[in-house]
Structures are given as C-alpha cells and as structure tokens.
Amino acid sequence: MYRIGFGFDVHQLVEGRPFILGGVRIDAQKGILGHSDADVLLHAVSDAILGALALGDIGQHFPNTDKSIEGIDSKKILARCMELIQEKGYEVNNLDCCVVCEKPKIMPHALAMRETISSLCATELDNVSVKATTNEKLGFIGREEGIVAYATVMLRKRG
C-alpha cells in the first residue's frame, strides 16, 4: 500500500538570520525568518509526510505560538514526522523537492541536502531529489523577499 503527500512552505528572507536549507547552513546575504530555524525545505518535507499520513500539518504539531519550541532545529521536526511514519507502519519510498529563490544558488548544495534528508528519512540517497529554480525576478521571490519550497513524498507500507 502506498500513500502520497504534498508539502509547501514559504518564509521571508531578512538580514541577520542564518540561511539553513535542507539541514545545510549556506552563506548568504539574507537568512530565513521564522519561529524555528525556518528551514523551508525540511518544513515542506515534513508537511508532505504529515499529509500522506492524513495527520494535518506542521503548524498543528509545532505551532508558532509555542514558546518552548522557538528556534527549534527543523531536523527535530522531521525526526518527529519520521516517528509518526514508523508508528503507522510506513517508510519513505521516495521524495521529490523543489526550492524557489533568486539567491543564493541552491544546486551547489543540493547533494549535501539530499544526504541530510535521506539520512533523516532513513532512505537511500537515490530516493531523494532536490531541485531548484528562480522566479525569474518576478514577485516577492524575484525581489529576494522570500523563499518557497515544495515537496512530494510517497510512503509505502512496511513488510
């Protein structure tokens, strides 16, 4: 049995914050603003997993009103989603992700992101895709005000 989930996340880009994407810290002029470390890619992956399991979204499991998790490492969010996968008897079959931003360039870091995500999701590297594109200087992404990530996951029943 298979289940498919789709995830989406968006955050503002601001000065004075780190740029952490797919669990990888990247040198950039602007960082990502959020209640957690604001890793939009891991948030999209987490949302895709929760969607595949019909368990809501990360806002329900990790609300931005909860002061106890302010600044949380998004790897911990994804780790909790993986616990939920295991509790339901599933495993990650494959993930396909896409990041949309103007700067910095993402693809030089894609392999490191794939390695981090595959490790966190207990799946082979070949089961994780990370792609990137710009928004051709259009809209808030094109003005370098924000970043978007999309993720699709397929889960399969274990055994």
Contact map, one row per residue, 1 for C-alpha under 8 A:
111000000000000000000000000000000000000000000000000000000000000000000000000000000000000000000000000000000000000000000000000000000000000000000000000000000001100
111100000000000000000000000000000000000000000000000000000000000000000000000000000000000000000000000000000000000000000000000000000000000000000000000000000111100
111110000000000000000000000000000000000000000000000110000000000000000000000000000000000000000000000000000000000000000000000000000000000000000000000000000111000
011111000000000000000000000000000000000000000001001100000000000000000000000000000000000000000000000000000000000000000000000000000000000000000000000000011110000
001111100000000000000000000000000000000000000011111110000000000000000000000000000000000000000000000000000000000000000000000000000000000000000000000000011100000
000111110000000000000000000000000000000000010011101100000000000000000000000000000000000000000000000000000000000000000000000000000000000000000000000001111000000
000011111000000000000000000000000000000000111111101000000000000000000000000000000000000000000000000000000000000000000000000000000000000000000000000001110000000
000001111100000000000000000000000000000000111011000000000000000000000000000000000000000000000000000000000000000000000000000000000000000000000000000111100000000
000000111110000000000000000000000000000110110000000000000000000000000000000000000000000000000000000000000000000000000000000000000000000000000000000111000000000
000000011111000000000000000000000000000100000000000000000000000000000000000000000000000000000000000000000000000000000000000000000000000000000000011110000000000
000000001111100000000000000000011100010100000000000000000000000000000000000000000000000000000000000000000000000000000000000000000000000000000000011100000000000
000000000111110000000000000000011100000000000000000000000000000000000000000000000000000000000000000000000000000000000000000000000000000000000000111000000000000
000000000011111000000000000001111000000000000000000000000000000000000000000000000000000000000000000000000000000000000000000000000000000000000001111000000000000
000000000001111110000000000001111000000000000000000000000000000000000000000000000000000000000000000000000000000000000000000000000000000000000000100000000000000
000000000000111110000000000011100000000000000000000000000000000000000000000000000000000000000000000000000000000000000000000000000000000000000000000000000000000
000000000000011111000000000001100000000000000000000000000000000000000000000000000000000000000000000000000000000000000000000000000000000000000000000000000000000
000000000000011111100000000001111000000000000000000000000000000000000000000000000000000000000000000000000000000000000000000000000000000000000000000000000000000
000000000000000111110000111101110000100000000000000000000000000000000000000000000000000000000000000000000000000000000000000000000000000000000000000000000000000
000000000000000011111000111101110000001000000000000000000000000000000000000000000000000000000000000000000000000000000000000000000000000000000000000000000000000
000000000000000001111111110000110000111000000000000000000000000000000000000000000000000000000000000000000000000000000000000000000000000000000000000000000000000
000000000000000000111111110000000000001111000000000000000000000000000000000000000000000000000000000000000000000010000000000000000000000000000000000000000000000
000000000000000000011111000000000000001111000000000000000000000000000000000000000000000000000000000000000000000011011000000000000000000000000000000000000000000
000000000000000000011111100000000000001001000000000000000000000000000000011000000000000000000000000000000000000010011000000000000000000000000000000000000000000
000000000000000000011111110000000000000000000000000000000000000000000000000000000000000000000000000000000000100110010000000000000000000000000000000000000000000
000000000000000001111011111000000000000000000000000000000000000000000000000000000000000000000000000000000000000000000000000000000000000000000000000000000000000
000000000000000001111001111100000000000000000000000000000000000000000000000000000000000000000000000000000000100000000000000000000000000000000000000000000000000
000000000000000001100000111110000000000000000000000000000000000000000000000000000000000000000000000000010000000000000000000000000000000000000000000000000000000
000000000000000001100000011111100000000000000000000000000000000000000000000000000000000000000000000000110000000000000000000000000000000000000000000000000000000
000000000000001000000000001111100000000000000000000000000000000000000000000000000000000000000000000000000000000000000000000000000000000000000000000000000000000
000000000000111111100000000111110000000000000000000000000000000000000000000000000000000000000000000000000000000000000000000000000000000000000000000000000000000
000000000000111111110000000111111000000000000000000000000000000000000000000000000000000000000000000000000000000000000000000000000000000000000000000000000000000
000000000011110011110000000001111100111000000000000000000000000000000000000000000000000000000000000000000000000000000000000000000000000000000000011000000000000
000000000011110010000000000000111110110000000000000000000000000000000000000000000000000000000000000000000000000000000000000000000000000000000000000000000000000
000000000011000000000000000000011111110000000000000000000000000000000000000000000000000000000000000000000000000000000000000000000000000000000000000000000000000
000000000000000000000000000000001111110000000000000000000000000100000111000000000000000000000000000000000000000000000000000000000000000000000000000000000000000
000000000000000000000000000000000111111000000000000000000000000100001111110000000000000000000000000000000000000000000000000000000000000000000000000000000000000
000000000000000001010000000000011111111000000000000000000000000000000011110000000000000000000000000000000000000000000000000000000000000000000000000000000000000
000000000010000000010000000000011111111100100000000000000000000000000000010000000000000000000000000000000000000000000000000000000000000000000000000000000000000
000000000000000000111110000000010001111111100000000000000000000000000000010000000000000000000000000000000000000000000000000000000000000000000000000000000000000
000000001110000000001100000000000000011111110000000000000000000000000000000000000000000000000000000000000000000000000000000000000000000000000000001110000000000
000000001000000000001100000000000000001111111000000000000000000000000000000000000000000000000000101000000000000000000000000000000000000000000000000011100000000
000000000000000000001110000000000000001111111100000000000000000000000000011001000000000000000000000000000000000000001000000000000000000000000000000000000000000
000000111000000000000000000000000000011111111110000000000100000000000000010011000000000000000000000000000000000000000000000000000000000000000000000000000000000
000001111000000000000000000000000000000111111111000000000000000000000000000000000000000000000000000000000000000000000000000000000000000000000000000011100000000
000000110000000000000000000000000000000011111111100000000000000000000000000001000000000000000010100000000000000000000000000000000000000000000000000001111000000
000000100000000000000000000000000000000001111111110000001100000000000000000011001000000000000000000000000000000000000000000000000000000000000000000000000000000
000011110000000000000000000000000000000000111111111000011100000000000000000000000000000000000000000000000000000000000000000000000000000000000000000000000000000
000111110000000000000000000000000000000000011111111100000000000000000000000000000000000000000000000000000000000000000000000000000000000000000000000000111000000
000011100000000000000000000000000000000000001111111110000000000000000000000000001000100000000000000000000000000000000000000000000000000000000000000000001010000
000010000000000000000000000000000000000000000111111111111100000000000000000000001000000000000000000000000000000000000000000000000000000000000000000000000000000
000111100000000000000000000000000000000000000011111111111000000000000000000000000000000000000000000000000000000000000000000000000000000000000000000000000000000
001111000000000000000000000000000000000000000001111111100000000000000000000000000000000000000000000000000000000000000000000000000000000000000000000000001110000
001010000000000000000000000000000000000000000000111111100000000000000000000000000000100100000000000000000000000000000000000000000000000000000000000000000000000
000000000000000000000000000000000000000000000000011111110000000000000000000000000000000000000000000000000000000000000000000000000000000000000000000000000000000
000000000000000000000000000000000000000000000000011111111000000000000000000000000000000000000000000000000000000000000000000000000000000000000000000000000000000
000000000000000000000000000000000000000000000010011001111101000000000000000000000000000000000000000000000000000000000000000000000000000000000000000000000000000
000000000000000000000000000000000000000000000110011000111111100000000000000000000000000000000000000000000000000000000000000000000000000000000000000000000000000
000000000000000000000000000000000000000000100110010000011111111000000000000010000000000000000000000000000000000000000000000000000000000000000000000000000000000
000000000000000000000000000000000000000000000000000000001111111100000000000000000000000000000000000000000000000000000000000000000000000000000000000000000000000
000000000000000000000000000000000000000000000000000000011111111000000000000000000000000000000000000000000000000000000000000000000000000000000000000000000000000
000000000000000000000000000000000000000000000000000000001111111000000000000000000000000000000000000000000000000000000000000000000000000000000000000000000000000
000000000000000000000000000000000000000000000000000000000111111101001000000010000000000000000000000000000000000000000000000000000000000000000000000000000000000
000000000000000000000000000000000000000000000000000000000111111111000000000000000000000000000000000000000000000000000000000000000000000000000000000000000000000
000000000000000000000000000000000011000000000000000000000010011111100100000000000000000000000000000000000000000000000000000000000000000000000000000000000000000
000000000000000000000000000000000000000000000000000000000000001111100000000000000000000000000000000000000000000000000000000000000000000000000000000000000000000
000000000000000000000000000000000000000000000000000000000000011111111100000000000000000000000000000000000000000000000000000000000000000000000000000000000000000
000000000000000000000000000000000000000000000000000000000000000111111100000000000000000000000000000000000000000000000000000000000000000000000000000000000000000
000000000000000000000000000000000000000000000000000000000000000001111100000000000000000000000000000000000000000000000000000000000000000000000000000000000000000
000000000000000000000000000000000001000000000000000000000000010001111111000000000000000000000000000000000000000000000000000000000000000000000000000000000000000
000000000000000000000000000000000011000000000000000000000000000101111111000000000000000000000000000000000000000000000000000000000000000000000000000000000000000
000000000000000000000000000000000011100000000000000000000000000000001111100000000000000000000000000000000000000000000000000000000000000000000000000000000000000
000000000000000000000000000000000011100000000000000000000000000000001111110110000000000000000000000000000000000000000000000000000000000000000000000000000000000
000000000000000000000000000000000001100000000000000000000000000000000011111110000000000000000000000000000000000000000000000000000000000000000000000000000000000
000000000000000000000010000000000001111001100000000000000000000000000001111111000000000000000000000000000000000000000000000000000000000000000000000000000000000
000000000000000000000010000000000000000001000000000000000000000000000000111111100000000000000000000000000000000000000001000000000000000000000000000000000000000
000000000000000000000000000000000000000000000000000000000000000000000001111111110000000000000000000000000000000000000000000000000000000000000000000000000000000
000000000000000000000000000000000000000000100100000000000100010000000001111111111000000000000000000000000000000000000000000000000000000000000000000000000000000
000000000000000000000000000000000000000001101100000000000000000000000000011111111100000000000000000000000000000000000001100000000000000000000000000000000000000
000000000000000000000000000000000000000000000000000000000000000000000000001111111110000000000000000000000000000000000001100000000000000000000000000000000000000
000000000000000000000000000000000000000000000000000000000000000000000000000111111111000000000000000000000000000000000000000000000000000000000000000000000000000
000000000000000000000000000000000000000000000100110000000000000000000000000011111111100000000000000000000000000000000000000000000000000000000000000000000000000
000000000000000000000000000000000000000000000000000000000000000000000000000001111111110000000000000000000000000000000001100000000000000000000000000000000000000
000000000000000000000000000000000000000000000000000000000000000000000000000000111111111000000000000000000000000000000000000000000000000000000000000000000000000
000000000000000000000000000000000000000000000000000000000000000000000000000000011111111100000000000000000000000000000000000000000000000000000000000000000000000
000000000000000000000000000000000000000000000000100010000000000000000000000000001111111111100000000000000000000000000000000000000000000000000000000000000000000
000000000000000000000000000000000000000000000000000000000000000000000000000000000111111111100000000000000000000000000000000000000000000000000000000000000000000
000000000000000000000000000000000000000000000000000000000000000000000000000000000011111111000000000000000000000000000000000000000000000000000000000000000000000
000000000000000000000000000000000000000000000000000010000000000000000000000000000001111111000000000000000000000000000000000000000000000000000000000000000000000
000000000000000000000000000000000000000000000000000000000000000000000000000000000000111111100000000000000000000000000000000000000000000000000000000000000000110
000000000000000000000000000000000000000000000000000000000000000000000000000000000000111111110000000000000000000000000000000000000000000000000000000000000011110
000000000000000000000000000000000000000000000000000000000000000000000000000000000000110011111000000000000000000000000000010000000000000000000000000000000011110
000000000000000000000000000000000000000000000000000000000000000000000000000000000000000001111110000000000000000000000000111000000000000000000000000000001111000
000000000000000000000000000000000000000000000000000000000000000000000000000000000000000000111110000000000000000000000000001000100000000000000000000000001111000
000000000000000000000000000000000000000000000000000000000000000000000000000000000000000000011111000000000000000000000000001000110000000000000000000000001110000
000000000000000000000000000000000000000000001000000000000000000000000000000000000000000000011111100000000000000000000000000000111000000000000000000000111100000
000000000000000000000000000000000000000000000000000000000000000000000000000000000000000000000111110000000000000000000000000000011100000000000000000000111000000
000000000000000000000000000000000000000010001000000000000000000000000000000000000000000000000011111000000000000000000000000000011110000000000000000011110000000
000000000000000000000000000000000000000000000000000000000000000000000000000000000000000000000001111100000000000000000000000000000111100000000000000011100000000
000000000000000000000000000000000000000010000000000000000000000000000000000000000000000000000000111110000100000000000000000000000111100000000000001111000000000
000000000000000000000000000000000000000000000000000000000000000000000000000000000000000000000000011111000000000000000000000000000001111000001000001110000000000
000000000000000000000000000000000000000000000000000000000000000000000000000000000000000000000000001111110000000000000000000000000001111000001101011100000000000
000000000000000000000000000000000000000000000000000000000000000000000000000000000000000000000000000111111000000000000000000000000000111110001111000000000000000
000000000000000000000000000100000000000000000000000000000000000000000000000000000000000000000000000011111100000000000000000000000000000000000001000000000000000
000000000000000000000000001100000000000000000000000000000000000000000000000000000000000000000000000011111100000000000000000000000000000000000000000000000000000
000000000000000000000000000000000000000000000000000000000000000000000000000000000000000000000000000001111111000000000000000000000000000000000000000000000000000
000000000000000000000000000000000000000000000000000000000000000000000000000000000000000000000000001000111111110000000000000000000001000000000000000000000000000
000000000000000000000000000000000000000000000000000000000000000000000000000000000000000000000000000000001111111000000000000000000011000000000000000000000000000
000000000000000000000000000000000000000000000000000000000000000000000000000000000000000000000000000000001111111000000000000000000000000000000000000000000000000
000000000000000000000001010000000000000000000000000000000000000000000000000000000000000000000000000000000111111110000000000000000000000000000000000000000000000
000000000000000000000000000000000000000000000000000000000000000000000000000000000000000000000000000000000111111111000000000000000110000000000000000000000000000
000000000000000000000000000000000000000000000000000000000000000000000000000000000000000000000000000000000011111111100000000000000100000000000000000000000000000
000000000000000000000001000000000000000000000000000000000000000000000000000000000000000000000000000000000000111111110000000000000000000000000000000000000000000
000000000000000000001111000000000000000000000000000000000000000000000000000000000000000000000000000000000000111111111000000000000100000000000000000000000000000
000000000000000000000100000000000000000000000000000000000000000000000000000000000000000000000000000000000000011111111100000010011100000000000000000000000000000
000000000000000000000000000000000000000000000000000000000000000000000000000000000000000000000000000000000000001111111110000010000000000000000000000000000000000
000000000000000000000111000000000000000000000000000000000000000000000000000000000000000000000000000000000000000111111111000000000000000000000000000000000000000
000000000000000000000110000000000000000001000000000000000000000000000000000000000000000000000000000000000000000011111111100000010000000000000000000000000000000
000000000000000000000000000000000000000000000000000000000000000000000000000000000000000000000000000000000000000001111111111110110000000000000000000000000000000
000000000000000000000000000000000000000000000000000000000000000000000000000000000000000000000000000000000000000000111111111110000000000000000000000000000000000
000000000000000000000000000000000000000000000000000000000000000000000000001001100100000000000000000000000000000000011111110000000000000000000000000000000000000
000000000000000000000000000000000000000000000000000000000000000000000000000001100100000000010000000000000000000000001111111000000000000000000000000000000000000
000000000000000000000000000000000000000000000000000000000000000000000000000000000000000000110000000000000000000000000111111100000000000000000000000000000000000
000000000000000000000000000000000000000000000000000000000000000000000000000000000000000000011100000000000000000000000110111110110000000000000000000000000000000
000000000000000000000000000000000000000000000000000000000000000000000000000000000000000000000000000000000000000000000110011111110000000000000000000000000000000
000000000000000000000000000000000000000000000000000000000000000000000000000000000000000000000000000000000000000001100110001111110000000000000000000000000000000
000000000000000000000000000000000000000000000000000000000000000000000000000000000000000000000000000000000000000000000000000111111000000000000000000000000000000
000000000000000000000000000000000000000000000000000000000000000000000000000000000000000000001110000000000000000000000100001111111000000000000000000000000000000
000000000000000000000000000000000000000000000000000000000000000000000000000000000000000000000111100000000000000001001100001111111100000000000000000000000000000
000000000000000000000000000000000000000000000000000000000000000000000000000000000000000000000011100000000000000001000000000001111110000000000000000000000000000
000000000000000000000000000000000000000000000000000000000000000000000000000000000000000000000001111000000000011011000000000000011111000000000000000000000000000
000000000000000000000000000000000000000000000000000000000000000000000000000000000000000000000000111000000010010000000000000000001111100000000000000000000000000
000000000000000000000000000000000000000000000000000000000000000000000000000000000000000000000000011110000110000000000000000000000111110000000000000000000000000
000000000000000000000000000000000000000000000000000000000000000000000000000000000000000000000000011111000000000000000000000000000011111000000000000000000000000
000000000000000000000000000000000000000000000000000000000000000000000000000000000000000000000000000111000000000000000000000000000001111110001100000000000000000
000000000000000000000000000000000000000000000000000000000000000000000000000000000000000000000000000111000000000000000000000000000000111111101100000000000000000
000000000000000000000000000000000000000000000000000000000000000000000000000000000000000000000000000001000000000000000000000000000000011111000100000000000000000
000000000000000000000000000000000000000000000000000000000000000000000000000000000000000000000000000001000000000000000000000000000000011111101110000000000000000
000000000000000000000000000000000000000000000000000000000000000000000000000000000000000000000000000000000000000000000000000000000000001111111110000000000000000
000000000000000000000000000000000000000000000000000000000000000000000000000000000000000000000000000000000000000000000000000000000000001011111110000000000000000
000000000000000000000000000000000000000000000000000000000000000000000000000000000000000000000000000000000000000000000000000000000000000001111111110000000000000
000000000000000000000000000000000000000000000000000000000000000000000000000000000000000000000000000111000000000000000000000000000000011011111111111100000000000
000000000000000000000000000000000000000000000000000000000000000000000000000000000000000000000000000011000000000000000000000000000000011111111111100000000000000
000000000000000000000000000000000000000000000000000000000000000000000000000000000000000000000000000001000000000000000000000000000000000011111111110000000000000
000000000000100000000000000000000000000000000000000000000000000000000000000000000000000000000000000011100000000000000000000000000000000000011111111000000000000
000000000001110000000000000000000000000000000000000000000000000000000000000000000000000000000000000000000000000000000000000000000000000000011111111000000000000
000000000111100000000000000000010000000000000000000000000000000000000000000000000000000000000000000010000000000000000000000000000000000000011011111100000000000
000000000111100000000000000000010000000100000000000000000000000000000000000000000000000000000000001110000000000000000000000000000000000000001001111110000000000
000000011110000000000000000000000000000100000000000000000000000000000000000000000000000000000000001110000000000000000000000000000000000000001000011111000000000
000000011100000000000000000000000000000110010000000000000000000000000000000000000000000000000000111100000000000000000000000000000000000000000000001111100000000
000001111000000000000000000000000000000010011000000000000000000000000000000000000000000000000000111000000000000000000000000000000000000000000000000111110000000
000001110000000000000000000000000000000010011001000000000000000000000000000000000000000000000011110000000000000000000000000000000000000000000000000011111000000
000111100000000000000000000000000000000000001001000000000000000000000000000000000000000000000011100000000000000000000000000000000000000000000000000001111100000
000111000000000000000000000000000000000000001001100100000000000000000000000000000000000000011111000000000000000000000000000000000000000000000000000000111110000
011110000000000000000000000000000000000000000000000100000000000000000000000000000000000000011110000000000000000000000000000000000000000000000000000000011111000
011100000000000000000000000000000000000000000000100100000000000000000000000000000000000001111100000000000000000000000000000000000000000000000000000000001111100
111000000000000000000000000000000000000000000000000000000000000000000000000000000000000001111000000000000000000000000000000000000000000000000000000000000111110
110000000000000000000000000000000000000000000000000000000000000000000000000000000000000011100000000000000000000000000000000000000000000000000000000000000011111
000000000000000000000000000000000000000000000000000000000000000000000000000000000000000011100000000000000000000000000000000000000000000000000000000000000001111
000000000000000000000000000000000000000000000000000000000000000000000000000000000000000000000000000000000000000000000000000000000000000000000000000000000000111
